[in-house]
């Protein structure tokens, strides 16, 4: 399985509209999102995208299984930051995701690092280095959303 990591930020007249704009920029706006916990199945490959996911993940309205971090703010001069971190065993492909949101980049990165270290410690495993994707946006006048997703797979109904 290929798990796609993408991010987007958006602005809109409401927090929901800003969230939708961020989903569009990540390339997953036309799916029904089903949130998962944070386990990377064995034999998985993680593909990190600099822009939207361009691979076709299914049809309009399909279920899309994801891990997601999103933060929405509507107060001027307030920042929204979101990030997903992961660690993965090179031999088996199994691993862990964590998702965090916060008011600044430093906090989100610190929380991702500390969470993944704790999850590995709790399981008595060391999957190796920690990777992460973090994005942020400052609210100027209209609400904003920062979003990072890990898209696993789409299924029809």
N, CA, C and O atoms as a GROMACS GRO file, in nm:
protein
  628
    1UNK      N    1   0.085  -0.119   0.000
    1UNK     CA    2   0.000   0.000   0.000
    1UNK      C    3   0.089   0.123   0.000
    1UNK      O    4   0.191   0.128   0.068
    2UNK      N    5   0.048   0.222  -0.077
    2UNK     CA    6   0.114   0.353  -0.076
    2UNK      C    7   0.028   0.448   0.005
    2UNK      O    8  -0.091   0.463  -0.022
    3UNK      N    9   0.088   0.512   0.104
    3UNK     CA   10   0.020   0.613   0.186
    3UNK      C   11   0.073   0.748   0.141
    3UNK      O   12   0.193   0.774   0.147
    4UNK      N   13  -0.018   0.835   0.097
    4UNK     CA   14   0.020   0.965   0.042
    4UNK      C   15   0.011   1.072   0.151
    4UNK      O   16  -0.091   1.085   0.218
    5UNK      N   17   0.120   1.150   0.167
    5UNK     CA   18   0.123   1.262   0.260
    5UNK      C   19   0.115   1.390   0.179
    5UNK      O   20   0.196   1.413   0.089
    6UNK      N   21   0.018   1.475   0.212
    6UNK     CA   22   0.004   1.604   0.144
    6UNK      C   23  -0.045   1.708   0.243
    6UNK      O   24  -0.096   1.674   0.350
    7UNK      N   25  -0.029   1.834   0.206
    7UNK     CA   26  -0.069   1.944   0.295
    7UNK      C   27  -0.136   2.053   0.213
    7UNK      O   28  -0.119   2.061   0.092
    8UNK      N   29  -0.212   2.134   0.282
    8UNK     CA   30  -0.274   2.249   0.218
    8UNK      C   31  -0.313   2.351   0.322
    8UNK      O   32  -0.339   2.318   0.438
    9UNK      N   33  -0.317   2.475   0.281
    9UNK     CA   34  -0.371   2.581   0.365
    9UNK      C   35  -0.481   2.650   0.285
    9UNK      O   36  -0.478   2.653   0.162
   10UNK      N   37  -0.578   2.704   0.357
   10UNK     CA   38  -0.688   2.769   0.287
   10UNK      C   39  -0.745   2.885   0.365
   10UNK      O   40  -0.728   2.896   0.486
   11UNK      N   41  -0.814   2.970   0.292
   11UNK     CA   42  -0.882   3.086   0.349
   11UNK      C   43  -1.025   3.085   0.296
   11UNK      O   44  -1.050   3.044   0.183
   12UNK      N   45  -1.119   3.132   0.379
   12UNK     CA   46  -1.257   3.138   0.335
   12UNK      C   47  -1.341   3.223   0.428
   12UNK      O   48  -1.292   3.268   0.532
   13UNK      N   49  -1.466   3.247   0.392
   13UNK     CA   50  -1.553   3.332   0.474
   13UNK      C   51  -1.593   3.267   0.606
   13UNK      O   52  -1.638   3.336   0.698
   14UNK      N   53  -1.577   3.133   0.616
   14UNK     CA   54  -1.603   3.061   0.741
   14UNK      C   55  -1.489   2.962   0.763
   14UNK      O   56  -1.410   2.935   0.672
   15UNK      N   57  -1.480   2.908   0.884
   15UNK     CA   58  -1.379   2.806   0.910
   15UNK      C   59  -1.400   2.684   0.821
   15UNK      O   60  -1.303   2.624   0.774
   16UNK      N   61  -1.526   2.646   0.798
   16UNK     CA   62  -1.555   2.531   0.712
   16UNK      C   63  -1.510   2.558   0.568
   16UNK      O   64  -1.455   2.469   0.504
   17UNK      N   65  -1.533   2.677   0.518
   17UNK     CA   66  -1.489   2.712   0.383
   17UNK      C   67  -1.336   2.712   0.374
   17UNK      O   68  -1.280   2.672   0.272
   18UNK      N   69  -1.269   2.758   0.479
   18UNK     CA   70  -1.122   2.755   0.482
   18UNK      C   71  -1.072   2.610   0.482
   18UNK      O   72  -0.974   2.578   0.415
   19UNK      N   73  -1.139   2.522   0.558
   19UNK     CA   74  -1.106   2.380   0.561
   19UNK      C   75  -1.122   2.319   0.422
   19UNK      O   76  -1.035   2.244   0.377
   20UNK      N   77  -1.232   2.350   0.354
   20UNK     CA   78  -1.255   2.299   0.220
   20UNK      C   79  -1.146   2.346   0.124
   20UNK      O   80  -1.098   2.269   0.041
   21UNK      N   81  -1.106   2.472   0.134
   21UNK     CA   82  -1.000   2.525   0.048
   21UNK      C   83  -0.868   2.451   0.073
   21UNK      O   84  -0.794   2.424  -0.021
   22UNK      N   85  -0.840   2.417   0.200
   22UNK     CA   86  -0.719   2.341   0.232
   22UNK      C   87  -0.727   2.199   0.177
   22UNK      O   88  -0.628   2.146   0.127
   23UNK      N   89  -0.845   2.137   0.185
   23UNK     CA   90  -0.863   2.003   0.128
   23UNK      C   91  -0.839   2.005  -0.023
   23UNK      O   92  -0.777   1.914  -0.077
   24UNK      N   93  -0.889   2.109  -0.091
   24UNK     CA   94  -0.866   2.122  -0.235
   24UNK      C   95  -0.717   2.131  -0.265
   24UNK      O   96  -0.669   2.067  -0.359
   25UNK      N   97  -0.644   2.210  -0.187
   25UNK     CA   98  -0.500   2.225  -0.212
   25UNK      C   99  -0.423   2.096  -0.184
   25UNK      O  100  -0.318   2.073  -0.243
   26UNK      N  101  -0.476   2.012  -0.094
   26UNK     CA  102  -0.412   1.883  -0.067
   26UNK      C  103  -0.452   1.777  -0.169
   26UNK      O  104  -0.387   1.673  -0.179
   27UNK      N  105  -0.559   1.804  -0.246
   27UNK     CA  106  -0.600   1.712  -0.351
   27UNK      C  107  -0.700   1.606  -0.308
   27UNK      O  108  -0.713   1.503  -0.375
   28UNK      N  109  -0.772   1.629  -0.197
   28UNK     CA  110  -0.865   1.525  -0.148
   28UNK      C  111  -1.004   1.579  -0.117
   28UNK      O  112  -1.076   1.517  -0.039
   29UNK      N  113  -1.044   1.690  -0.174
   29UNK     CA  114  -1.168   1.757  -0.134
   29UNK      C  115  -1.295   1.682  -0.170
   29UNK      O  116  -1.398   1.705  -0.108
   30UNK      N  117  -1.292   1.595  -0.267
   30UNK     CA  118  -1.415   1.535  -0.316
   30UNK      C  119  -1.440   1.392  -0.265
   30UNK      O  120  -1.506   1.312  -0.330
   31UNK      N  121  -1.384   1.363  -0.147
   31UNK     CA  122  -1.402   1.232  -0.084
   31UNK      C  123  -1.471   1.248   0.051
   31UNK      O  124  -1.469   1.356   0.111
   32UNK      N  125  -1.532   1.141   0.098
   32UNK     CA  126  -1.582   1.134   0.235
   32UNK      C  127  -1.469   1.082   0.321
   32UNK      O  128  -1.423   0.969   0.302
   33UNK      N  129  -1.425   1.163   0.414
   33UNK     CA  130  -1.306   1.132   0.492
   33UNK      C  131  -1.339   1.046   0.613
   33UNK      O  132  -1.431   1.076   0.689
   34UNK      N  133  -1.262   0.940   0.630
   34UNK     CA  134  -1.276   0.853   0.746
   34UNK      C  135  -1.143   0.854   0.819
   34UNK      O  136  -1.041   0.808   0.767
   35UNK      N  137  -1.146   0.908   0.941
   35UNK     CA  138  -1.022   0.922   1.019
   35UNK      C  139  -0.982   0.790   1.083
   35UNK      O  140  -1.064   0.715   1.134
   36UNK      N  141  -0.854   0.765   1.078
   36UNK     CA  142  -0.794   0.646   1.137
   36UNK      C  143  -0.708   0.685   1.256
   36UNK      O  144  -0.674   0.802   1.274
   37UNK      N  145  -0.672   0.586   1.336
   37UNK     CA  146  -0.570   0.610   1.437
   37UNK      C  147  -0.435   0.610   1.367
   37UNK      O  148  -0.429   0.636   1.247
   38UNK      N  149  -0.330   0.582   1.434
   38UNK     CA  150  -0.199   0.620   1.382
   38UNK      C  151  -0.104   0.503   1.355
   38UNK      O  152   0.016   0.515   1.379
   39UNK      N  153  -0.155   0.392   1.307
   39UNK     CA  154  -0.070   0.276   1.281
   39UNK      C  155  -0.045   0.262   1.131
   39UNK      O  156  -0.139   0.262   1.051
   40UNK      N  157   0.082   0.251   1.094
   40UNK     CA  158   0.121   0.226   0.956
   40UNK      C  159   0.129   0.074   0.937
   40UNK      O  160   0.209   0.008   1.004
   41UNK      N  161   0.046   0.018   0.848
   41UNK     CA  162   0.047  -0.127   0.827
   41UNK      C  163   0.180  -0.175   0.767
   41UNK      O  164   0.247  -0.098   0.699
   42UNK      N  165   0.217  -0.302   0.793
   42UNK     CA  166   0.337  -0.358   0.730
   42UNK      C  167   0.330  -0.348   0.579
   42UNK      O  168   0.222  -0.343   0.520
   43UNK      N  169   0.446  -0.344   0.516
   43UNK     CA  170   0.461  -0.339   0.370
   43UNK      C  171   0.405  -0.210   0.310
   43UNK      O  172   0.370  -0.208   0.192
   44UNK      N  173   0.396  -0.104   0.388
   44UNK     CA  174   0.348   0.026   0.338
   44UNK      C  175   0.464   0.111   0.289
   44UNK      O  176   0.574   0.107   0.344
   45UNK      N  177   0.436   0.188   0.186
   45UNK     CA  178   0.532   0.287   0.135
   45UNK      C  179   0.470   0.424   0.158
   45UNK      O  180   0.352   0.445   0.131
   46UNK      N  181   0.549   0.519   0.208
   46UNK     CA  182   0.499   0.654   0.233
   46UNK      C  183   0.553   0.746   0.124
   46UNK      O  184   0.674   0.757   0.105
   47UNK      N  185   0.460   0.810   0.053
   47UNK     CA  186   0.496   0.903  -0.055
   47UNK      C  187   0.459   1.044  -0.012
   47UNK      O  188   0.342   1.074   0.012
   48UNK      N  189   0.560   1.131  -0.002
   48UNK     CA  190   0.538   1.268   0.043
   48UNK      C  191   0.525   1.358  -0.081
   48UNK      O  192   0.610   1.355  -0.170
   49UNK      N  193   0.418   1.437  -0.084
   49UNK     CA  194   0.391   1.526  -0.196
   49UNK      C  195   0.421   1.671  -0.156
   49UNK      O  196   0.385   1.715  -0.047
   50UNK      N  197   0.486   1.745  -0.246
   50UNK     CA  198   0.510   1.887  -0.224
   50UNK      C  199   0.386   1.970  -0.256
   50UNK      O  200   0.369   2.079  -0.200
   51UNK      N  201   0.303   1.922  -0.342
   51UNK     CA  202   0.177   1.987  -0.378
   51UNK      C  203   0.063   1.892  -0.349
   51UNK      O  204   0.073   1.807  -0.261
   52UNK      N  205  -0.047   1.906  -0.423
   52UNK     CA  206  -0.161   1.817  -0.402
   52UNK      C  207  -0.130   1.675  -0.446
   52UNK      O  208  -0.040   1.651  -0.526
   53UNK      N  209  -0.206   1.581  -0.393
   53UNK     CA  210  -0.198   1.443  -0.440
   53UNK      C  211  -0.257   1.442  -0.581
   53UNK      O  212  -0.372   1.481  -0.601
   54UNK      N  213  -0.178   1.399  -0.678
   54UNK     CA  214  -0.226   1.398  -0.816
   54UNK      C  215  -0.270   1.259  -0.861
   54UNK      O  216  -0.340   1.246  -0.962
   55UNK      N  217  -0.231   1.155  -0.788
   55UNK     CA  218  -0.276   1.020  -0.819
   55UNK      C  219  -0.426   1.012  -0.793
   55UNK      O  220  -0.477   1.070  -0.698
   56UNK      N  221  -0.495   0.940  -0.877
   56UNK     CA  222  -0.639   0.922  -0.858
   56UNK      C  223  -0.660   0.823  -0.743
   56UNK      O  224  -0.619   0.708  -0.751
   57UNK      N  225  -0.726   0.870  -0.638
   57UNK     CA  226  -0.748   0.787  -0.520
   57UNK      C  227  -0.889   0.728  -0.516
   57UNK      O  228  -0.924   0.660  -0.420
   58UNK      N  229  -0.968   0.753  -0.615
   58UNK     CA  230  -1.104   0.702  -0.618
   58UNK      C  231  -1.193   0.800  -0.691
   58UNK      O  232  -1.145   0.893  -0.757
   59UNK      N  233  -1.322   0.778  -0.678
   59UNK     CA  234  -1.421   0.860  -0.747
   59UNK      C  235  -1.484   0.961  -0.650
   59UNK      O  236  -1.465   0.953  -0.528
   60UNK      N  237  -1.558   1.054  -0.705
   60UNK     CA  238  -1.632   1.154  -0.628
   60UNK      C  239  -1.717   1.084  -0.522
   60UNK      O  240  -1.796   0.995  -0.554
   61UNK      N  241  -1.700   1.124  -0.396
   61UNK     CA  242  -1.782   1.071  -0.288
   61UNK      C  243  -1.735   0.941  -0.227
   61UNK      O  244  -1.794   0.894  -0.130
   62UNK      N  245  -1.629   0.880  -0.281
   62UNK     CA  246  -1.577   0.757  -0.221
   62UNK      C  247  -1.526   0.782  -0.079
   62UNK      O  248  -1.494   0.895  -0.043
   63UNK      N  249  -1.521   0.676   0.000
   63UNK     CA  250  -1.461   0.683   0.133
   63UNK      C  251  -1.310   0.691   0.116
   63UNK      O  252  -1.252   0.617   0.036
   64UNK      N  253  -1.246   0.780   0.189
   64UNK     CA  254  -1.101   0.790   0.188
   64UNK      C  255  -1.052   0.781   0.331
   64UNK      O  256  -1.085   0.864   0.415
   65UNK      N  257  -0.973   0.679   0.357
   65UNK     CA  258  -0.919   0.655   0.491
   65UNK      C  259  -0.795   0.741   0.511
   65UNK      O  260  -0.701   0.735   0.431
   66UNK      N  261  -0.796   0.820   0.618
   66UNK     CA  262  -0.688   0.918   0.638
   66UNK      C  263  -0.648   0.928   0.786
   66UNK      O  264  -0.725   0.895   0.876
   67UNK      N  265  -0.527   0.975   0.806
   67UNK     CA  266  -0.484   1.036   0.932
   67UNK      C  267  -0.475   1.184   0.899
   67UNK      O  268  -0.419   1.220   0.795
   68UNK      N  269  -0.528   1.272   0.984
   68UNK     CA  270  -0.535   1.413   0.950
   68UNK      C  271  -0.506   1.500   1.071
   68UNK      O  272  -0.550   1.472   1.182
   69UNK      N  273  -0.431   1.607   1.046
   69UNK     CA  274  -0.414   1.716   1.142
   69UNK      C  275  -0.469   1.841   1.076
   69UNK      O  276  -0.429   1.874   0.964
   70UNK      N  277  -0.560   1.911   1.142
   70UNK     CA  278  -0.608   2.038   1.086
   70UNK      C  279  -0.637   2.135   1.198
   70UNK      O  280  -0.690   2.098   1.303
   71UNK      N  281  -0.603   2.259   1.174
   71UNK     CA  282  -0.629   2.367   1.269
   71UNK      C  283  -0.695   2.480   1.193
   71UNK      O  284  -0.649   2.520   1.086
   72UNK      N  285  -0.803   2.531   1.251
   72UNK     CA  286  -0.879   2.640   1.189
   72UNK      C  287  -0.886   2.756   1.288
   72UNK      O  288  -0.918   2.735   1.405
   73UNK      N  289  -0.857   2.876   1.241
   73UNK     CA  290  -0.867   2.995   1.326
   73UNK      C  291  -0.939   3.106   1.252
   73UNK      O  292  -0.936   3.114   1.129
   74UNK      N  293  -1.005   3.193   1.330
   74UNK     CA  294  -1.079   3.304   1.270
   74UNK      C  295  -1.041   3.438   1.331
   74UNK      O  296  -1.100   3.540   1.296
   75UNK      N  297  -0.944   3.440   1.421
   75UNK     CA  298  -0.902   3.565   1.486
   75UNK      C  299  -0.784   3.626   1.411
   75UNK      O  300  -0.684   3.558   1.389
   76UNK      N  301  -0.794   3.753   1.372
   76UNK     CA  302  -0.683   3.818   1.303
   76UNK      C  303  -0.553   3.810   1.382
   76UNK      O  304  -0.551   3.821   1.505
   77UNK      N  305  -0.443   3.790   1.308
   77UNK     CA  306  -0.307   3.782   1.361
   77UNK      C  307  -0.281   3.657   1.444
   77UNK      O  308  -0.183   3.652   1.518
   78UNK      N  309  -0.367   3.556   1.433
   78UNK     CA  310  -0.346   3.427   1.500
   78UNK      C  311  -0.304   3.326   1.394
   78UNK      O  312  -0.358   3.323   1.283
   79UNK      N  313  -0.206   3.243   1.430
   79UNK     CA  314  -0.155   3.143   1.337
   79UNK      C  315  -0.223   3.009   1.357
   79UNK      O  316  -0.262   2.974   1.469
   80UNK      N  317  -0.238   2.933   1.249
   80UNK     CA  318  -0.287   2.795   1.252
   80UNK      C  319  -0.176   2.706   1.196
   80UNK      O  320  -0.130   2.728   1.084
   81UNK      N  321  -0.135   2.607   1.272
   81UNK     CA  322  -0.031   2.513   1.229
   81UNK      C  323  -0.082   2.371   1.247
   81UNK      O  324  -0.152   2.340   1.344
   82UNK      N  325  -0.047   2.284   1.153
   82UNK     CA  326  -0.084   2.143   1.160
   82UNK      C  327   0.032   2.061   1.107
   82UNK      O  328   0.108   2.105   1.021
   83UNK      N  329   0.046   1.939   1.161
   83UNK     CA  330   0.153   1.853   1.114
   83UNK      C  331   0.128   1.706   1.143
   83UNK      O  332   0.058   1.670   1.238
   84UNK      N  333   0.186   1.624   1.059
   84UNK     CA  334   0.187   1.480   1.080
   84UNK      C  335   0.332   1.436   1.081
   84UNK      O  336   0.413   1.480   0.999
   85UNK      N  337   0.364   1.349   1.176
   85UNK     CA  338   0.496   1.289   1.184
   85UNK      C  339   0.484   1.139   1.171
   85UNK      O  340   0.378   1.082   1.199
   86UNK      N  341   0.592   1.076   1.130
   86UNK     CA  342   0.589   0.931   1.115
   86UNK      C  343   0.728   0.872   1.133
   86UNK      O  344   0.830   0.939   1.116
   87UNK      N  345   0.728   0.747   1.169
   87UNK     CA  346   0.849   0.667   1.178
   87UNK      C  347   0.813   0.529   1.126
   87UNK      O  348   0.703   0.480   1.150
   88UNK      N  349   0.907   0.468   1.056
   88UNK     CA  350   0.873   0.344   0.986
   88UNK      C  351   0.993   0.251   0.981
   88UNK      O  352   1.105   0.293   0.950
   89UNK      N  353   0.971   0.126   1.013
   89UNK     CA  354   1.075   0.024   1.005
   89UNK      C  355   1.110  -0.001   0.859
   89UNK      O  356   1.023  -0.031   0.778
   90UNK      N  357   1.237   0.012   0.825
   90UNK     CA  358   1.280  -0.002   0.685
   90UNK      C  359   1.260  -0.144   0.632
   90UNK      O  360   1.235  -0.161   0.512
   91UNK      N  361   1.271  -0.243   0.717
   91UNK     CA  362   1.260  -0.382   0.672
   91UNK      C  363   1.115  -0.427   0.654
   91UNK      O  364   1.082  -0.489   0.552
   92UNK      N  365   1.029  -0.398   0.750
   92UNK     CA  366   0.891  -0.448   0.746
   92UNK      C  367   0.791  -0.349   0.688
   92UNK      O  368   0.685  -0.389   0.641
   93UNK      N  369   0.825  -0.221   0.691
   93UNK     CA  370   0.732  -0.117   0.646
   93UNK      C  371   0.632  -0.075   0.751
   93UNK      O  372   0.560   0.023   0.731
   94UNK      N  373   0.624  -0.145   0.864
   94UNK     CA  374   0.528  -0.104   0.968
   94UNK      C  375   0.581   0.017   1.042
   94UNK      O  376   0.702   0.039   1.050
   95UNK      N  377   0.488   0.095   1.098
   95UNK     CA  378   0.532   0.215   1.168
   95UNK      C  379   0.418   0.286   1.238
   95UNK      O  380   0.313   0.228   1.265
   96UNK      N  381   0.442   0.412   1.266
   96UNK     CA  382   0.349   0.493   1.344
   96UNK      C  383   0.336   0.632   1.283
   96UNK      O  384   0.432   0.688   1.231
   97UNK      N  385   0.214   0.687   1.290
   97UNK     CA  386   0.186   0.826   1.259
   97UNK      C  387   0.142   0.896   1.388
   97UNK      O  388   0.086   0.832   1.477
   98UNK      N  389   0.167   1.026   1.397
   98UNK     CA  390   0.100   1.112   1.496
   98UNK      C  391   0.062   1.241   1.426
   98UNK      O  392   0.126   1.283   1.330
   99UNK      N  393  -0.044   1.303   1.476
   99UNK     CA  394  -0.091   1.428   1.419
   99UNK      C  395  -0.106   1.529   1.531
   99UNK      O  396  -0.156   1.497   1.640
  100UNK      N  397  -0.063   1.652   1.504
  100UNK     CA  398  -0.072   1.759   1.603
  100UNK      C  399  -0.108   1.891   1.536
  100UNK      O  400  -0.079   1.914   1.419
  101UNK      N  401  -0.173   1.976   1.615
  101UNK     CA  402  -0.207   2.112   1.574
  101UNK      C  403  -0.158   2.208   1.682
  101UNK      O  404  -0.143   2.169   1.798
  102UNK      N  405  -0.134   2.333   1.644
  102UNK     CA  406  -0.092   2.432   1.743
  102UNK      C  407  -0.085   2.571   1.686
  102UNK      O  408  -0.116   2.595   1.570
  103UNK      N  409  -0.043   2.662   1.772
  103UNK     CA  410  -0.039   2.804   1.737
  103UNK      C  411   0.092   2.848   1.674
  103UNK      O  412   0.105   2.962   1.630
  104UNK      N  413   0.192   2.755   1.670
  104UNK     CA  414   0.318   2.790   1.604
  104UNK      C  415   0.390   2.663   1.559
  104UNK      O  416   0.363   2.554   1.608
  105UNK      N  417   0.481   2.680   1.467
  105UNK     CA  418   0.553   2.568   1.406
  105UNK      C  419   0.636   2.493   1.509
  105UNK      O  420   0.637   2.370   1.510
  106UNK      N  421   0.706   2.565   1.594
  106UNK     CA  422   0.794   2.502   1.692
  106UNK      C  423   0.718   2.407   1.784
  106UNK      O  424   0.765   2.296   1.812
  107UNK      N  425   0.602   2.448   1.830
  107UNK     CA  426   0.522   2.365   1.920
  107UNK      C  427   0.476   2.238   1.850
  107UNK      O  428   0.484   2.129   1.907
  108UNK      N  429   0.428   2.251   1.727
  108UNK     CA  430   0.379   2.134   1.653
  108UNK      C  431   0.494   2.036   1.629
  108UNK      O  432   0.476   1.916   1.650
  109UNK      N  433   0.609   2.084   1.588
  109UNK     CA  434   0.723   1.995   1.564
  109UNK      C  435   0.769   1.927   1.693
  109UNK      O  436   0.800   1.808   1.692
  110UNK      N  437   0.773   2.000   1.801
  110UNK     CA  438   0.813   1.943   1.930
  110UNK      C  439   0.713   1.835   1.974
  110UNK      O  440   0.754   1.728   2.019
  111UNK      N  441   0.585   1.863   1.960
  111UNK     CA  442   0.482   1.766   2.000
  111UNK      C  443   0.489   1.639   1.915
  111UNK      O  444   0.473   1.529   1.968
  112UNK      N  445   0.512   1.654   1.786
  112UNK     CA  446   0.526   1.537   1.699
  112UNK      C  447   0.645   1.453   1.743
  112UNK      O  448   0.632   1.332   1.760
  113UNK      N  449   0.758   1.515   1.763
  113UNK     CA  450   0.881   1.445   1.804
  113UNK      C  451   0.858   1.370   1.936
  113UNK      O  452   0.888   1.251   1.946
  114UNK      N  453   0.806   1.442   2.036
  114UNK     CA  454   0.788   1.381   2.168
  114UNK      C  455   0.683   1.269   2.164
  114UNK      O  456   0.699   1.167   2.231
  115UNK      N  457   0.577   1.288   2.086
  115UNK     CA  458   0.474   1.184   2.078
  115UNK      C  459   0.527   1.057   2.014
  115UNK      O  460   0.505   0.948   2.066
  116UNK      N  461   0.597   1.069   1.902
  116UNK     CA  462   0.649   0.950   1.836
  116UNK      C  463   0.753   0.879   1.923
  116UNK      O  464   0.756   0.756   1.927
  117UNK      N  465   0.838   0.954   1.990
  117UNK     CA  466   0.934   0.892   2.082
  117UNK      C  467   0.861   0.814   2.191
  117UNK      O  468   0.902   0.703   2.225
  118UNK      N  469   0.754   0.871   2.245
  118UNK     CA  470   0.678   0.804   2.351
  118UNK      C  471   0.605   0.680   2.297
  118UNK      O  472   0.603   0.577   2.363
  119UNK      N  473   0.545   0.690   2.177
  119UNK     CA  474   0.475   0.575   2.121
  119UNK      C  475   0.570   0.459   2.096
  119UNK      O  476   0.535   0.343   2.120
  120UNK      N  477   0.691   0.489   2.047
  120UNK     CA  478   0.789   0.382   2.027
  120UNK      C  479   0.833   0.324   2.161
  120UNK      O  480   0.845   0.202   2.176
  121UNK      N  481   0.857   0.410   2.258
  121UNK     CA  482   0.899   0.365   2.391
  121UNK      C  483   0.791   0.277   2.453
  121UNK      O  484   0.822   0.173   2.512
  122UNK      N  485   0.664   0.317   2.441
  122UNK     CA  486   0.554   0.238   2.495
  122UNK      C  487   0.548   0.099   2.434
  122UNK      O  488   0.511   0.003   2.502
  123UNK      N  489   0.584   0.088   2.308
  123UNK     CA  490   0.578  -0.040   2.237
  123UNK      C  491   0.711  -0.116   2.242
  123UNK      O  492   0.721  -0.228   2.193
  124UNK      N  493   0.811  -0.054   2.301
  124UNK     CA  494   0.946  -0.113   2.309
  124UNK      C  495   1.000  -0.147   2.170
  124UNK      O  496   1.053  -0.256   2.146
  125UNK      N  497   0.984  -0.050   2.077
  125UNK     CA  498   1.036  -0.063   1.941
  125UNK      C  499   1.113   0.064   1.906
  125UNK      O  500   1.092   0.170   1.966
  126UNK      N  501   1.202   0.052   1.810
  126UNK     CA  502   1.270   0.169   1.754
  126UNK      C  503   1.262   0.156   1.602
  126UNK      O  504   1.338   0.081   1.541
  127UNK      N  505   1.171   0.231   1.543
  127UNK     CA  506   1.152   0.225   1.398
  127UNK      C  507   1.251   0.314   1.324
  127UNK      O  508   1.252   0.315   1.201
  128UNK      N  509   1.335   0.388   1.396
  128UNK     CA  510   1.434   0.470   1.328
  128UNK      C  511   1.398   0.617   1.329
  128UNK      O  512   1.323   0.663   1.415
  129UNK      N  513   1.452   0.691   1.231
  129UNK     CA  514   1.434   0.836   1.230
  129UNK      C  515   1.288   0.879   1.216
  129UNK      O  516   1.204   0.807   1.162
  130UNK      N  517   1.262   0.998   1.266
  130UNK     CA  518   1.128   1.057   1.260
  130UNK      C  519   1.124   1.157   1.146
  130UNK      O  520   1.213   1.241   1.132
  131UNK      N  521   1.020   1.147   1.064
  131UNK     CA  522   0.997   1.243   0.956
  131UNK      C  523   0.869   1.318   0.987
  131UNK      O  524   0.784   1.271   1.062
  132UNK      N  525   0.855   1.436   0.928
  132UNK     CA  526   0.732   1.512   0.950
  132UNK      C  527   0.706   1.610   0.837
  132UNK      O  528   0.796   1.653   0.766
  133UNK      N  529   0.577   1.643   0.823
  133UNK     CA  530   0.534   1.747   0.731
  133UNK      C  531   0.446   1.841   0.812
  133UNK      O  532   0.349   1.799   0.875
  134UNK      N  533   0.482   1.970   0.810
  134UNK     CA  534   0.414   2.071   0.892
  134UNK      C  535   0.386   2.193   0.805
  134UNK      O  536   0.472   2.236   0.728
  135UNK      N  537   0.264   2.249   0.817
  135UNK     CA  538   0.228   2.370   0.744
  135UNK      C  539   0.155   2.466   0.836
  135UNK      O  540   0.097   2.427   0.937
  136UNK      N  541   0.159   2.594   0.799
  136UNK     CA  542   0.090   2.694   0.879
  136UNK      C  543   0.044   2.812   0.796
  136UNK      O  544   0.091   2.834   0.684
  137UNK      N  545  -0.047   2.888   0.854
  137UNK     CA  546  -0.101   3.007   0.787
  137UNK      C  547  -0.148   3.103   0.895
  137UNK      O  548  -0.198   3.060   0.999
  138UNK      N  549  -0.131   3.232   0.871
  138UNK     CA  550  -0.176   3.336   0.963
  138UNK      C  551  -0.308   3.393   0.916
  138UNK      O  552  -0.324   3.426   0.799
  139UNK      N  553  -0.402   3.405   1.008
  139UNK     CA  554  -0.530   3.468   0.978
  139UNK      C  555  -0.509   3.619   0.967
  139UNK      O  556  -0.456   3.681   1.059
  140UNK      N  557  -0.550   3.676   0.855
  140UNK     CA  558  -0.541   3.821   0.838
  140UNK      C  559  -0.679   3.884   0.858
  140UNK      O  560  -0.698   3.966   0.948
  141UNK      N  561  -0.774   3.846   0.773
  141UNK     CA  562  -0.910   3.900   0.783
  141UNK      C  563  -1.013   3.788   0.789
  141UNK      O  564  -1.103   3.790   0.873
  142UNK      N  565  -1.000   3.690   0.699
  142UNK     CA  566  -1.094   3.578   0.694
  142UNK      C  567  -1.034   3.457   0.765
  142UNK      O  568  -0.912   3.449   0.781
  143UNK      N  569  -1.119   3.362   0.807
  143UNK     CA  570  -1.069   3.240   0.870
  143UNK      C  571  -0.971   3.164   0.780
  143UNK      O  572  -0.977   3.173   0.657
  144UNK      N  573  -0.880   3.091   0.845
  144UNK     CA  574  -0.780   3.011   0.775
  144UNK      C  575  -0.780   2.869   0.831
  144UNK      O  576  -0.827   2.843   0.942
  145UNK      N  577  -0.724   2.778   0.752
  145UNK     CA  578  -0.706   2.639   0.794
  145UNK      C  579  -0.570   2.592   0.747
  145UNK      O  580  -0.529   2.618   0.634
  146UNK      N  581  -0.499   2.521   0.834
  146UNK     CA  582  -0.377   2.449   0.799
  146UNK      C  583  -0.408   2.301   0.813
  146UNK      O  584  -0.467   2.259   0.912
  147UNK      N  585  -0.368   2.222   0.714
  147UNK     CA  586  -0.408   2.082   0.706
  147UNK      C  587  -0.294   1.997   0.654
  147UNK      O  588  -0.227   2.034   0.558
  148UNK      N  589  -0.270   1.882   0.718
  148UNK     CA  590  -0.180   1.780   0.666
  148UNK      C  591  -0.255   1.648   0.674
  148UNK      O  592  -0.317   1.618   0.776
  149UNK      N  593  -0.248   1.570   0.568
  149UNK     CA  594  -0.319   1.442   0.565
  149UNK      C  595  -0.225   1.330   0.521
  149UNK      O  596  -0.130   1.351   0.446
  150UNK      N  597  -0.256   1.212   0.570
  150UNK     CA  598  -0.196   1.088   0.522
  150UNK      C  599  -0.312   1.007   0.465
  150UNK      O  600  -0.395   0.956   0.540
  151UNK      N  601  -0.318   0.994   0.333
  151UNK     CA  602  -0.428   0.925   0.266
  151UNK      C  603  -0.390   0.781   0.239
  151UNK      O  604  -0.294   0.754   0.166
  152UNK      N  605  -0.464   0.688   0.299
  152UNK     CA  606  -0.434   0.547   0.287
  152UNK      C  607  -0.493   0.486   0.160
  152UNK      O  608  -0.420   0.442   0.072
  153UNK      N  609  -0.626   0.485   0.152
  153UNK     CA  610  -0.690   0.420   0.037
  153UNK      C  611  -0.833   0.465   0.028
  153UNK      O  612  -0.895   0.500   0.128
  154UNK      N  613  -0.886   0.463  -0.094
  154UNK     CA  614  -1.025   0.499  -0.119
  154UNK      C  615  -1.103   0.372  -0.152
  154UNK      O  616  -1.050   0.278  -0.212
  155UNK      N  617  -1.231   0.372  -0.111
  155UNK     CA  618  -1.322   0.263  -0.144
  155UNK      C  619  -1.457   0.322  -0.182
  155UNK      O  620  -1.499   0.424  -0.129
  156UNK      N  621  -1.524   0.255  -0.277
  156UNK     CA  622  -1.658   0.302  -0.312
  156UNK      C  623  -1.758   0.249  -0.209
  156UNK      O  624  -1.722   0.177  -0.116
  157UNK      N  625  -1.882   0.285  -0.228
  157UNK     CA  626  -1.986   0.245  -0.134
  157UNK      C  627  -2.048   0.114  -0.178
  157UNK      O  628  -2.138   0.064  -0.111
   0.00000   0.00000   0.00000
